[in-house]
Amino acid sequence: MPRPTTAQLAYGSCTVILSTLAMLLLSQASSGVAIAVIAVSALALGLLVAMTVPLPKKPPAATTASAAEQRVAVTHAAEQRVPAPREAASLPVPVSAGSEPARGPAGP
């Protein structure tokens, strides 16, 4: 479960405090049961307000991460490429690939 944002905490807390004060002043409750009912209803109202605050949108970093993953996948696929048999046959053979030993400098 994600943590509540600052806006959710602020709106929820203000709702609880202000609704508790308003209900206590308007109802002029004096018994303990009435005050408990007002307190619980104010908490429920504060929770409802906090949960209905829109969540922030996801940052565009998620798009950047997927682009980076795509680059890694393309690079990995290029490293895995094996030449086809006809490509290997058409490659030139280096001259020094013979079995003849290398000759040293000509002497007098």
HUMO-V61981 format. One line per field, one symbol per residue. psi: psi as a letter, one per 20 degrees, with the letter a starting at -180 (. if undefined). A space follows every 50 residues. Layout:
psi: ???
This chain:
psi: pqqqrhggggggghggghhggghghhhlpiqhgghggggghhggghgggh hippqqqqqjhhhhhhhhhhggggghhhhippqqhhhhhipqpqhjjrjp qqqaqpr.
